[in-house]
Amino acid sequence: MLEIRLNCENCDKELRPNSNEAMICTFECTFCINCVQNILKNVCPNCGGGFEKRPVRPKQLLIKYPPTKERIFKPIDKKKFEKLLLLNKEKDPIKR
């Protein structure tokens, strides 16, 4: 089951459980759509994978299965990320 993280790891933007702006990678690294499109260029800085829109958990299930309370905030180091980005930004995530 998804953790449903409540913030962007890069800019710390609030991403409520029903947010249409939340994007996740295969390991549930969570970023806002703005960071994914404009900074990360669809390359996860943690694993190199791509992103997909995070599904919305139905309201009635949020009580039984609430979002995680842990917030992960670790803005990317642009210098370290640059190499990973150059290797992957032009590749389809399925071919990385």
Secondary structure, DSSP 8 states (H G I E B T S, - for coil): ------B-TTT--B--TT-SSEEE-TT--EEEHHHHHHTSTT--TTTS---EE-----HHHHTTS------------HHHHHHHHHHHTTS-GGG-
